[in-house]
Amino acid sequence: MKKFGIYTLTLALVMMPALALAQFGEVNDFFDDVSSFINGTLIPLVFALALLVFIYGMFKYFILGGGDEGSRDEGKQLMLWAVIGFVMMVSIFGVVNLVAGGLGFSEDENIQNIPNVPTNNR
């Protein structure tokens, strides 16, 4: 009975990598779907919202806050937080794409138009 347990354990350990590789295609498709949703829908939406906040802050600072110091301060704070949001979103977007490219989940694995040295084939 002890040999049966050892053989079963050995077979399970040998088969683990094969099972993991069989599932990798689905995992890669899942990551591609998630990254395309984030890059194609979520990030432009968040950028648009941050731009609207910035424009509203400018409107509040320059137009509505003409003589009201409190309204001008609130508009200034909105613009400041919108700029901080832009910087954070661009930074996070870059880090996520860097990690995804490093792990091989990037769609652009084949670099096009690489300059090369011309050869003289006579």
Buried (B, 14 or more C-beta within 10 A) or exposed (E): EEEEEEEEEEEEEEEEEEEEEEEEEEEEEEBBEEBEEBBEEEBEEBBEEBEEBBEBBBEBBEEBBEEEEEBBEBBBEBBEBBBEBBEEBEEEBEEBBEEBEEEEBBEEEEEEEEEEEEEEEE
